[in-house]
């Protein structure tokens, strides 16, 4: 099975969520089911059915996270010598050549991607165009609205 790249922060967030699900939510749901069972007839007990549905979602998410962590390839950008090349985990500043509009994105794993937070998946068209390039290089990104040309303005490795 293919390894999925993930930043150290992404792995930590998944491990934290997994711990909350296992140590907080799972016991709370089990308690809700036990309480609902005490109310009698389970066929018409909405509390019981809601708790069972919550349990199903929680168990599914636990399995999902455990699967992702088992196939994770954690990449610690802080251990990579800083340079001018765009690689997984860096934050890259780009400028739209036509509009002079500036953007800054960190290239992360699929589960960590959140454009609103400036994090894009390494599989996104922009990231694929940027990876392997260096400061000063121009890249052309194919978008639904046509081609957009960006120039790489800066590359930050971790806190550097």
Phi, psi and omega in degrees: 000144183287140176281143179255119179294145183207144176282165177300319180295321179296318178295317180299317180297318179294318179296321178296315179298318179298318180296317178297317180298315184284320188262341183244302186290315182302309178299324180294320179293318179300319178295320179297319179295316180298317179296316181294325179297326181295341181279001174101223188314115184281337182298320184249024183260099183296323179299317181297313181295322178294318179294321178294323178293318176300319180298318180298315178297315182296314180295322177296318179292321178300314179297319180299311181295316180299321177295316180296318180293326181289338180252012183280140170246099185281124181247117180265101184298335180294340181267359178262133180298125180301145178204199181256359184271141178277121177226170178305134175097342181284162170255126184242132177261127180233155179234130175291120185298324183281323187251352185062014177285134182258143178225154176224126182226143169262135180269117188228180177288165183305318184288341183266344187300131176202099185303325180298332179264006179077025180243122180241148179293144177297345180266356180290155180304320181295312182298318180298324179289328185277323185301130180095345180273171183233168178306134180095341179288151173254143177230148177249125181250128178278119179239166177303332181270004181119189181277139176234133180258131178238150172247137179280118185265322182202155176227123178247126176263110180059230182270002184291000000 
